[in-house]
Each structure stands twice: as C-alpha cells, then as structure tokens.
Amino acid sequence: MKSDPSPRIPFPRRPRTLIMPALVALTVLLLAITLHGVTARRNLLPHEIAFSIFSAAGVLAIALSRFLDASLAHRRRHLWGWLGALTTGIGLSALTILAPAEMLPLVNVVLDLAVIIIAILVGRAAAFLAIAITASTELAVLCSSSHTPLQWLQYIALPLLGVILVETIARLSRATSDRIHRLELIHEFSRQVTSSLETGQVLSLLNATIQKIIEADSYYVGLLQDDHIALDLFYDDGEYFNAVRIPTKSTLAGWVIEHQKPLLIPDLRRDEKPVGLTGYLIGKRRPSLSWVGVPITTARLKGIIALSSYTPEAFDHNDLELLENLAQHAALALDNALRYAEVEELSHLDSLTQVYNHGYFLEVLQKQTDEALLSNTPLSLIMLDIDHFKRYNDTYGHLAGDEILRRLCAIIRRHIKRTDAIGRWGGEEFVISLPTATGMQAFQVARRIQQSMAATAIHSREGKTIPAPTVSQGIAVFPDEADEIFPLIDLADRRLYIAKGRGRNQIEPREEHWRIARP
C-alpha cells in the first residue's frame, strides 16, 4: 500500500512567521552595508557607491514585498514570489559585480538569507533559481582575476551552503506537509465515523484510512475475545483474510493488549522484543521484518491496530504517534458501534427469555428461507408449546412459570446450532428454525428437547422440587411442504395442535412419517 501523495505546499502553517528571523537578519545586514558606505571616511569609488545604493534598494525591495504580499491574492502572490526570486538573483548578481573584494563574503551571506526566505515562501525551484543566477555571476567575477584556492573555497562555500539550506528546508517542508496531510486524513476519519453506528462501516473507514496514512505490507484490527484476538480486519500484501485469530499468550499483539502500551520494533531480526514473546505467522506465512502496534481501549472493549512490513526499518516514531492518534478515534467509534449493536440486539429479543421476539424472528426466518432457496437446501420449523401452562402458573406461581420459560429456552439452545434461531411466538409458545435440517433431523432435535424437559426440575423458594411441564411440538419443512414462511408457520402450528390432541407431550408428525417422506 502506498500512502496518498500529499499536495506540494511549502510550510502550510503560517510561513510568514517562519521567515521572520531570516527577514530581520537580511534587513539588518543590508542596512549595515548601506551605512558602511554612507559613513566611510574616504572617498568611495563609483562602484562602491553603486554597491551601497543597491544595498539600500534591497531594503526598499523587502519593504515593498511585504506590502505586496499582504495585498495580493494567493495566485498572484505566488507569481510575485517567482518574480521576487528572479529579481533577487539579478540584484545579488549586481551586488557581486559591484562589491569590493572584502565585501563579497557578506554578499554570500545575503544570498543564503534570501534563499531561505524564498524556499519557505515559494519553494525549492525558485530558491535554486536565485542561487544559480548569483553563483554564475560570482563565478564570472572570480574568473576575471587570480585568487588563491582558499579564497575560491571561501567564495564558493556560502553558495553551496545556500544549496544545502534550500534542500534541507524542502525536505522539512515535504515532511511537514505529509504529516499535516496524514493528520487531516485522521481528522476526516474521525468526522466520518461520528455518524456511523455499524461496526462494518467503521472498519471499512478504518481500512481506507490506514492505507492512506502509512505504507505497510500487512495490517490488522483485532478485538480481544477470551484468550484470543479476533481479527475483524486483516490484509496481507493486498489480500484480505477472513476469520483469523491470534492467541494472546506470547504474541506481540497479546503483549500490546495486556500491557496497554504501544510497541514499535523497527527490525524484528535484531531489535529486542519483550521477554517471552515468540513469532506467530498469519496471512501469507511470510515473516515480517518490522512491526508496530497500538492498543484500542474503552470501558467495554480491548483490541489492537497493528502494521508490519517485509522490509526492516519501515516504521518510525512518527508512524507510531499517528497510529496512536488513529487508534483513539477508532476506539471511540467501535465502542459506539458495539453499544448500538447491543441496544439493537436487545430490541430484537424477548425481555424474559432473551430469544428473538415475534417480529424479529419473522425477519430472520424470511432471510433463512431466501438463503435456502438459493442454496437448494431444506429448512425445518418446529412450533413448540408448553402443555397446561396456565394450570402450571396457577399451581406453582408466575415466578416458577417464568423460570420454566427461561429453562426451556436454555434447553433448546443446547440442542441447536449457532446458525439456527429461536423465537417466542407468544405466551408459552416458541418457534425454532433449523436451516439445512431435514424433517427427520428436526424430529430428532424435537425429541431431544422433549427428553431434556422431562428430566428438568426447578425448586421453589422453599426448596421444594417442582416438576417441569411437558411440551408438544409440530414440525413443517420448507420448501417441500410449504414454499412461503406464513404457510410454513401455519402448517407447523396445525401439527402442534394435532400433537396436543393426541394427548400432549407429543411430536407431530411422528417419526414414521419422516422415514417414509424423507423431505
């Protein structure tokens, strides 16, 4: 992944404040050169007078540039900057030609100060233009007479210093612009996730932001679940990996989460790792050579954002700080999404039994039957009702009745898969959907529920054993017996009442039916 190239903006944060020291020094130096000529105790030669006049003109040019800089629009200000660089080069060339030999080093100091200002305000190219014009003129002057090697070195050193200064400023400018650009991307991520309440959308935004702000071969976002870390987002060399888990024990990610500290290892081959940590390969099974990870922490979750690279020294402390900044925003967004998901989940559940309520179960069943049609697989439905539940409540009390409802749902959960669903249809009636299950398989589930209920007993507040009631169940199979959800429910409900009519504690149809029909 490559980070987005940042726009070329030389020192976007208040550049005119940055140039003030150099501008003041340049002004003072030009004034000093001018006063030196004015206060000279000897008659000045014509070129020395011209030298002083040009120095004074430089001071006036600085004052004029400050006025124009404040009054011109941005685009014209940039053109003025290039014109200023050209004028500076020509003016310094004139000073070079007119300067007495002993004043030539001062001209070079003026050049260095001027190019610092130009590099910050306009950019590297304009500064190099001013250096090139001045240096070429100075070279011509030097070649016109004889000089010792030391004098050549003195005259050339300061223009070379100007080149070094401009290059340093340009690199610092790029680094500053890049950092600001990456911080702006993190700010944009923070702004976008404030309106997102879905974990998937938060992870999608986080994925896009990580790719833009830091160059890495592999990265993941993981959340702590018991003794392992579930990677909800994991890319390795551009390939997405699903349902990956990392143990917390003896792994870099586990250390970050356990100690709640960031960890940067520039070179995994030689840099020391925390004691007891070993390598753990995931993804493409290719060892990384550099790694950085930061914790994600809120009151309800713990996790990690980690990046790795197949090259050493891929990350530095600037990357670590940016990643910590991003992790803080991501933690709040994921916490909000999880909170919303919990509230959303509770709105789908029956408050007493914690199974799906009537309305949401219908939504789940519709999705499951749609998937069954696409995959050409069956779906079985069990309608279940507690026998003589009103009499049970009247005899043992509503608290005992509530406990039986909860106990029944716990028993059902033990006998079905995670992909199955339970809903409270109303009162003491429940409905169970079993995707991919045949009628015979549904009958076997119903029988296990029946047997488990028969073996269940609860206790009153006085410690007395209260026998559990029996249950009656009706089964229907989609799409063989009904190809829409409401006819399917009606069929299972009719069979439930047939089971009750047979004396209760029955399953309808009987096992023989499924052996013959085998739907």
C-alpha positions as CSV (number, residue, x, y, z in Angstrom):
1,M,0.0,0.0,0.0
2,K,1.2,3.5,-0.8
3,S,0.2,6.5,1.1
4,D,-1.5,9.2,-0.9
5,P,1.0,11.8,-2.1
6,S,0.4,15.0,-0.2
7,P,0.0,18.2,-2.1
8,R,3.1,20.3,-2.7
9,I,2.5,23.1,-0.1
10,P,5.7,24.7,1.3
11,F,5.2,25.1,5.0
12,P,1.4,25.5,5.0
13,R,1.3,26.6,8.7
14,R,2.0,30.3,8.9
15,P,5.1,30.5,6.6
16,R,5.4,34.3,7.1
17,T,6.0,33.8,10.7
18,L,8.7,31.2,9.9
19,I,10.7,33.6,7.7
20,M,10.7,36.5,10.2
21,P,14.2,35.7,11.8
22,A,15.8,35.4,8.3
23,L,14.0,38.5,7.1
24,V,15.1,40.6,10.0
25,A,18.7,39.4,9.7
26,L,18.7,40.2,6.0
27,T,17.3,43.7,6.5
28,V,19.8,44.4,9.2
29,L,22.7,43.2,7.1
30,L,21.7,45.3,4.1
31,L,21.3,48.3,6.3
32,A,24.7,47.7,7.8
33,I,26.2,47.5,4.3
34,T,24.4,50.7,3.3
35,L,25.6,52.6,6.5
36,H,29.1,51.3,5.9
37,G,29.2,53.1,2.6
38,V,27.5,56.3,3.9
39,T,29.8,56.6,6.9
40,A,33.0,55.8,5.1
41,R,35.8,58.3,5.9
42,R,37.3,58.1,2.5
43,N,36.0,59.0,-0.9
44,L,34.2,56.0,-2.3
45,L,34.9,54.7,-5.8
46,P,31.9,54.8,-8.2
47,H,31.3,51.0,-7.9
48,E,31.4,51.2,-4.1
49,I,28.8,54.0,-4.2
50,A,26.7,51.8,-6.5
51,F,27.2,48.9,-4.1
52,S,25.7,50.9,-1.2
53,I,22.9,52.1,-3.4
54,F,22.0,48.6,-4.4
55,S,22.1,47.5,-0.7
56,A,19.7,50.3,0.2
57,A,17.5,49.3,-2.8
58,G,17.4,45.8,-1.3
59,V,16.0,47.2,2.0
60,L,13.3,49.0,0.0
61,A,12.6,45.9,-2.0
62,I,12.0,44.0,1.2
63,A,9.5,46.6,2.4
64,L,7.7,46.6,-1.0
65,S,7.5,42.8,-1.0
66,R,5.9,42.8,2.5
67,F,3.3,45.3,1.3
68,L,2.5,43.3,-1.9
69,D,2.4,40.0,0.0
70,A,-0.3,41.4,2.3
71,S,-2.4,42.9,-0.6
72,L,-2.2,40.4,-3.4
73,A,-4.4,37.3,-3.9
74,H,-2.9,33.9,-3.4
75,R,-2.3,33.1,-7.1
76,R,-0.8,36.5,-7.8
77,R,1.2,36.2,-4.6
78,H,2.8,33.0,-5.9
79,L,3.7,34.7,-9.3
80,W,5.1,37.6,-7.3
81,G,7.2,35.1,-5.4
82,W,8.8,33.8,-8.6
83,L,9.4,37.4,-9.8
84,G,10.9,38.1,-6.4
85,A,13.3,35.1,-6.8
86,L,14.3,36.3,-10.2
87,T,14.8,39.9,-9.0
88,T,16.8,38.7,-6.0
89,G,19.1,36.7,-8.3
90,I,19.7,39.7,-10.5
91,G,20.1,42.1,-7.6
92,L,22.6,39.8,-5.9
93,S,24.4,39.5,-9.2
94,A,24.7,43.2,-9.3
95,L,26.0,43.3,-5.7
96,T,28.5,40.6,-6.6
97,I,29.8,42.7,-9.5
98,L,29.9,45.9,-7.6
99,A,31.1,44.6,-4.2
100,P,34.7,45.3,-3.0
101,A,36.6,42.0,-2.6
102,E,36.4,42.2,1.2
103,M,32.6,42.5,1.0
104,L,31.9,39.5,-1.3
105,P,31.5,37.1,1.6
106,L,28.8,39.4,3.0
107,V,27.0,39.2,-0.4
108,N,27.1,35.4,0.0
109,V,25.5,35.7,3.5
110,V,22.8,37.9,2.0
111,L,22.3,35.2,-0.7
112,D,21.9,32.5,2.0
113,L,19.3,34.5,4.0
114,A,17.4,35.4,0.8
115,V,17.2,31.8,-0.4
116,I,15.9,30.7,3.0
117,I,13.1,33.1,2.7
118,I,12.4,32.2,-1.0
119,A,12.5,28.4,-0.2
120,I,9.9,28.8,2.6
121,L,7.6,31.2,0.7
122,V,7.8,30.0,-2.9
123,G,9.6,26.6,-3.0
124,R,12.8,24.9,-3.8
125,A,12.9,25.6,-7.5
126,A,12.6,29.4,-7.1
127,A,15.4,29.4,-4.4
128,F,17.6,27.4,-6.7
129,L,16.9,29.9,-9.5
130,A,18.2,32.8,-7.3
131,I,21.3,30.7,-6.3
132,A,22.0,29.8,-9.9
133,I,21.9,33.4,-11.1
134,T,24.0,34.8,-8.3
135,A,26.5,31.9,-8.3
136,S,27.1,32.1,-12.1
137,T,27.7,35.9,-11.8
138,E,30.1,35.3,-8.8
139,L,31.9,32.6,-10.8
140,A,32.4,35.0,-13.7
141,V,33.8,37.7,-11.3
142,L,36.2,35.2,-9.7
143,C,37.4,34.0,-13.0
144,S,38.2,37.6,-14.1
145,S,41.1,37.8,-11.6
146,S,43.5,35.4,-9.8
147,H,42.6,34.0,-6.4
148,T,44.2,31.5,-4.1
149,P,42.5,28.1,-3.5
150,L,41.5,29.3,0.0
151,Q,39.8,32.4,-1.5
152,W,38.0,30.2,-4.0
153,L,36.8,28.0,-1.2
154,Q,35.6,31.0,0.9
155,Y,33.7,32.4,-2.0
156,I,32.1,29.1,-3.1
157,A,31.3,27.7,0.3
158,L,28.4,30.1,1.2
159,P,26.5,29.5,-2.1
160,L,27.0,25.7,-1.5
161,L,25.7,26.3,2.0
162,G,22.7,28.0,0.4
163,V,22.0,24.9,-1.7
164,I,22.2,22.7,1.4
165,L,19.9,25.0,3.3
166,V,17.3,25.0,0.5
167,E,17.4,21.2,0.2
168,T,17.0,20.9,4.0
169,I,14.1,23.3,4.0
170,A,12.5,21.5,1.1
171,R,12.7,18.1,2.8
172,L,11.4,19.6,6.1
173,S,8.6,21.2,4.1
174,R,7.7,17.8,2.5
175,A,7.8,16.1,5.9
176,T,5.7,18.8,7.5
177,S,3.2,18.8,4.6
178,D,3.0,15.0,4.7
179,R,2.4,14.9,8.4
180,I,-0.3,17.6,8.2
181,H,-1.9,15.7,5.3
182,R,-2.0,12.5,7.3
183,L,-3.4,14.2,10.4
184,E,-6.1,15.7,8.1
185,L,-6.9,12.2,7.0
186,I,-7.3,11.1,10.6
187,H,-9.5,14.1,11.3
188,E,-11.6,13.2,8.3
189,F,-11.9,9.6,9.6
190,S,-13.0,11.0,13.0
191,R,-15.6,13.2,11.3
192,Q,-17.0,10.3,9.2
193,V,-17.2,7.7,11.9
194,T,-19.1,10.0,14.2
195,S,-22.2,9.4,12.0
196,S,-21.5,5.6,11.7
197,L,-23.2,3.2,14.1
198,E,-22.3,-0.1,12.3
199,T,-19.1,-1.9,13.1
200,G,-18.7,-3.0,9.5
201,Q,-18.8,0.6,8.3
202,V,-16.3,1.7,11.0
203,L,-13.9,-1.0,9.9
204,S,-14.3,0.0,6.3
205,L,-13.4,3.6,7.0
206,L,-10.6,2.5,9.2
207,N,-9.3,0.2,6.4
208,A,-9.3,3.1,3.9
209,T,-7.6,5.5,6.4
210,I,-4.8,3.1,7.3
211,Q,-4.0,2.5,3.6
212,K,-3.7,6.3,3.1
213,I,-1.7,7.4,6.1
214,I,1.0,4.7,6.5
215,E,2.8,2.4,4.0
216,A,2.6,-1.2,5.2
217,D,2.7,-4.7,3.7
218,S,0.3,-6.1,6.3
219,Y,-2.1,-4.6,8.8
220,Y,-4.9,-5.8,11.0
221,V,-7.5,-4.6,13.6
222,G,-8.3,-7.1,16.3
223,L,-10.6,-7.3,19.3
224,L,-9.9,-9.3,22.4
225,Q,-12.3,-12.3,22.9
226,D,-11.5,-14.5,25.9
227,D,-8.0,-15.9,25.4
228,H,-7.6,-14.9,21.7
229,I,-7.7,-11.9,19.4
230,A,-10.3,-12.0,16.6
231,L,-9.1,-10.1,13.6
232,D,-12.1,-8.3,12.2
233,L,-10.0,-6.6,9.6
234,F,-6.8,-8.2,8.2
235,Y,-4.9,-7.6,4.9
236,D,-1.6,-9.1,4.0
237,D,0.1,-7.9,0.9
238,G,-3.2,-6.6,-0.6
239,E,-5.1,-9.8,0.1
240,Y,-8.0,-10.0,2.6
241,F,-8.1,-12.8,5.2
242,N,-11.3,-13.7,7.0
243,A,-11.9,-15.2,10.4
244,V,-8.3,-15.1,11.6
245,R,-7.5,-15.5,15.3
246,I,-4.3,-14.8,17.2
247,P,-3.5,-16.2,20.7
248,T,-2.8,-13.6,23.4
249,K,-0.1,-15.7,25.0
250,S,3.5,-15.0,23.9
251,T,2.5,-12.8,20.9
252,L,3.3,-9.2,20.1
253,A,-0.4,-8.4,19.7
254,G,-1.2,-10.1,23.1
255,W,1.6,-8.1,24.8
256,V,0.2,-4.8,23.5
257,I,-3.3,-5.6,24.7
258,E,-2.2,-7.0,28.0
259,H,0.1,-4.1,28.9
260,Q,-2.0,-1.4,27.2
261,K,1.2,0.1,25.6
262,P,2.3,0.8,22.1
263,L,5.1,-1.3,20.7
264,L,7.5,-0.4,17.8
265,I,10.1,-2.9,16.6
266,P,11.9,-1.4,13.6
267,D,13.9,-4.6,12.8
268,L,12.5,-8.0,14.1
269,R,15.8,-9.7,13.2
270,R,17.9,-7.8,15.7
271,D,15.9,-5.4,17.9
272,E,15.0,-6.8,21.3
273,K,11.4,-7.9,21.8
274,P,9.7,-8.1,25.2
275,V,10.7,-11.1,27.2
276,G,8.8,-14.3,26.4
277,L,7.4,-13.3,23.0
278,T,7.7,-15.6,20.0
279,G,6.8,-15.2,16.4
280,Y,3.3,-16.1,15.2
281,L,2.8,-16.3,11.4
282,I,-0.6,-15.4,9.9
283,G,-1.8,-14.5,6.4
284,K,0.7,-15.5,3.7
285,R,3.0,-17.2,6.2
286,R,5.9,-14.9,5.3
287,P,7.8,-13.5,8.2
288,S,7.7,-9.7,8.7
289,L,10.8,-7.7,9.4
290,S,9.3,-4.7,11.1
291,W,6.2,-4.3,13.3
292,V,4.2,-1.6,15.1
293,G,1.1,-2.0,17.2
294,V,-1.0,0.3,19.4
295,P,-3.9,-0.7,21.8
296,I,-7.5,0.1,21.3
297,T,-9.2,0.6,24.7
298,T,-12.5,1.6,26.1
299,A,-14.6,0.5,29.0
300,R,-16.2,-2.3,27.0
301,L,-13.5,-3.4,24.6
302,K,-9.8,-4.1,24.2
303,G,-8.1,-4.5,20.9
304,I,-5.2,-3.5,18.7
305,I,-4.2,-1.9,15.4
306,A,-1.0,-3.4,14.1
307,L,1.1,-2.9,10.9
308,S,4.0,-4.9,9.6
309,S,6.4,-4.8,6.7
310,Y,8.6,-7.3,4.9
311,T,11.4,-4.7,5.0
312,P,13.2,-3.6,8.1
313,E,13.0,0.0,9.5
314,A,9.7,0.5,7.7
315,F,8.2,2.4,10.6
316,D,9.4,5.1,13.0
317,H,8.1,7.0,16.0
318,N,6.1,9.4,13.8
319,D,4.2,6.5,12.4
320,L,3.7,5.2,16.0
321,E,2.2,8.6,17.1
322,L,-0.1,8.8,14.1
323,L,-1.3,5.2,14.7
324,E,-2.0,6.0,18.4
325,N,-4.0,9.1,17.2
326,L,-6.0,6.9,14.8
327,A,-6.5,4.2,17.5
328,Q,-8.1,6.7,19.9
329,H,-10.7,7.7,17.3
330,A,-11.2,4.1,16.2
331,A,-11.7,3.0,19.8
332,L,-14.5,5.5,20.4
333,A,-16.1,4.7,17.0
334,L,-16.0,0.9,17.7
335,D,-17.3,1.4,21.2
336,N,-20.3,3.4,19.9
337,A,-20.9,0.8,17.2
338,L,-20.8,-2.1,19.8
339,R,-23.1,-0.1,22.1
340,Y,-25.5,0.5,19.3
341,A,-25.4,-3.2,18.3
342,E,-26.2,-4.2,21.9
343,V,-29.1,-1.9,22.0
344,E,-30.3,-3.1,18.6
345,E,-29.9,-6.7,19.7
346,L,-31.9,-6.1,22.9
347,S,-34.7,-4.6,20.8
348,H,-34.9,-7.9,18.9
349,L,-35.1,-10.0,22.0
350,D,-37.9,-11.1,24.3
351,S,-37.0,-9.5,27.7
352,L,-37.8,-12.6,29.8
353,T,-36.3,-15.4,27.7
354,Q,-33.7,-13.5,25.7
355,V,-34.7,-15.3,22.5
356,Y,-36.0,-13.4,19.4
357,N,-39.3,-11.7,19.7
358,H,-42.2,-12.4,17.3
359,G,-41.5,-9.7,14.8
360,Y,-37.8,-10.1,14.5
361,F,-38.0,-13.9,14.3
362,L,-40.1,-13.4,11.2
363,E,-37.4,-11.3,9.6
364,V,-34.8,-13.9,10.4
365,L,-37.0,-16.7,9.1
366,Q,-37.5,-14.8,5.8
367,K,-33.8,-14.4,5.3
368,Q,-33.2,-18.0,6.1
369,T,-35.8,-19.3,3.7
370,D,-34.4,-17.0,1.0
371,E,-30.9,-18.5,1.5
372,A,-32.4,-22.0,1.5
373,L,-33.9,-21.3,-2.0
374,L,-30.6,-20.0,-3.3
375,S,-28.7,-23.0,-1.9
376,N,-31.4,-25.5,-2.8
377,T,-31.4,-26.8,0.8
378,P,-34.3,-27.6,3.2
379,L,-35.3,-25.6,6.3
380,S,-37.3,-27.2,9.1
381,L,-39.5,-25.3,11.5
382,I,-40.6,-26.5,15.0
383,M,-43.6,-24.9,16.7
384,L,-43.5,-25.8,20.5
385,D,-46.0,-25.1,23.2
386,I,-45.8,-25.9,27.0
387,D,-48.7,-28.2,28.0
388,H,-51.2,-26.9,30.6
389,F,-49.0,-23.8,31.2
390,K,-51.9,-21.8,32.7
391,R,-52.6,-24.5,35.2
392,Y,-48.9,-24.7,36.0
393,N,-48.8,-21.0,36.7
394,D,-51.9,-21.2,38.9
395,T,-50.5,-24.1,40.9
396,Y,-46.8,-23.0,41.4
397,G,-47.0,-19.3,40.8
398,H,-45.8,-17.0,38.0
399,L,-42.2,-16.9,39.2
400,A,-42.0,-20.7,38.7
401,G,-43.6,-20.2,35.3
402,D,-41.1,-17.6,34.3
403,E,-38.3,-19.9,35.4
404,I,-39.7,-22.7,33.3
405,L,-39.8,-20.4,30.2
406,R,-36.1,-19.5,30.7
407,R,-35.1,-23.1,31.4
408,L,-36.9,-24.3,28.2
409,C,-35.0,-21.7,26.1
410,A,-31.7,-22.8,27.6
411,I,-32.5,-26.4,26.8
412,I,-33.4,-25.5,23.2
413,R,-30.1,-23.7,22.8
414,R,-28.2,-26.8,23.9
415,H,-29.7,-28.8,21.1
416,I,-29.5,-26.5,18.2
417,K,-26.6,-24.9,16.1
418,R,-25.4,-21.3,16.1
419,T,-27.0,-20.8,12.7
420,D,-30.4,-21.9,14.0
421,A,-32.9,-19.4,15.6
422,I,-35.4,-19.4,18.4
423,G,-38.3,-17.0,18.8
424,R,-41.0,-16.5,21.3
425,W,-44.2,-16.7,19.3
426,G,-46.4,-15.6,22.2
427,G,-47.1,-16.6,25.8
428,E,-45.7,-20.1,26.3
429,E,-45.4,-20.9,22.5
430,F,-42.0,-20.9,20.8
431,V,-40.8,-21.4,17.3
432,I,-37.4,-22.9,16.2
433,S,-35.9,-22.6,12.7
434,L,-33.3,-25.1,11.5
435,P,-31.7,-24.2,8.2
436,T,-30.4,-27.2,6.2
437,A,-32.2,-29.6,8.5
438,T,-34.4,-32.3,7.1
439,G,-37.7,-33.3,8.7
440,M,-36.1,-36.4,10.3
441,Q,-33.3,-34.2,11.7
442,A,-35.8,-31.7,13.1
443,F,-37.7,-34.6,14.7
444,Q,-34.5,-35.7,16.4
445,V,-34.0,-32.2,17.7
446,A,-37.6,-32.1,19.0
447,R,-37.2,-35.4,20.7
448,R,-34.0,-34.3,22.5
449,I,-35.8,-31.2,23.7
450,Q,-38.7,-33.3,24.9
451,Q,-36.4,-35.7,26.8
452,S,-34.4,-32.9,28.3
453,M,-37.6,-31.2,29.6
454,A,-38.8,-34.4,31.1
455,A,-35.5,-34.6,33.1
456,T,-35.7,-31.0,34.2
457,A,-36.8,-29.9,37.6
458,I,-36.8,-26.5,39.4
459,H,-37.1,-25.6,43.0
460,S,-39.5,-23.2,44.8
461,R,-38.3,-20.6,47.2
462,E,-39.0,-23.0,50.0
463,G,-36.6,-25.5,48.4
464,K,-39.3,-27.9,47.2
465,T,-38.8,-29.7,43.9
466,I,-41.3,-28.6,41.2
467,P,-41.6,-31.0,38.2
468,A,-41.3,-29.4,34.8
469,P,-44.3,-29.5,32.4
470,T,-44.3,-31.4,29.2
471,V,-44.2,-29.8,25.7
472,S,-46.0,-30.5,22.5
473,Q,-44.3,-29.8,19.1
474,G,-45.2,-29.6,15.4
475,I,-42.8,-29.8,12.5
476,A,-43.0,-28.5,8.9
477,V,-40.4,-28.4,6.2
478,F,-39.6,-25.7,3.7
479,P,-40.0,-25.7,0.7
480,D,-41.2,-29.3,0.3
481,E,-44.3,-28.8,2.4
482,A,-44.7,-25.0,2.2
483,D,-42.8,-22.6,0.0
484,E,-43.5,-19.4,1.9
485,I,-43.0,-18.5,5.6
486,F,-46.6,-18.0,6.6
487,P,-47.9,-21.2,5.1
488,L,-44.9,-22.9,6.7
489,I,-45.8,-21.5,10.1
490,D,-49.5,-22.3,9.7
491,L,-48.6,-25.9,8.9
492,A,-46.3,-26.3,11.9
493,D,-48.9,-24.7,14.1
494,R,-51.7,-27.0,12.9
495,R,-49.4,-30.0,13.6
496,L,-48.7,-28.7,17.0
497,Y,-52.4,-28.8,17.9
498,I,-52.6,-32.2,16.4
499,A,-49.9,-33.2,18.9
500,K,-51.9,-31.7,21.7
501,G,-55.0,-33.5,20.6
502,R,-53.1,-36.8,20.7
503,G,-52.7,-36.4,24.5
504,R,-49.9,-33.7,24.7
505,N,-46.2,-34.4,25.2
506,Q,-46.2,-35.4,21.5
507,I,-44.3,-34.6,18.3
508,E,-46.3,-34.3,15.1
509,P,-45.7,-35.8,12.5
510,R,-44.5,-39.0,14.1
511,E,-41.1,-40.4,13.3
512,E,-42.6,-42.9,10.9
513,H,-43.8,-40.1,8.7
514,W,-40.3,-38.8,8.2
515,R,-38.9,-42.2,7.4
516,I,-41.4,-42.6,4.6
517,A,-41.5,-39.0,3.3
518,R,-37.8,-38.1,3.9
519,P,-38.2,-34.4,3.0
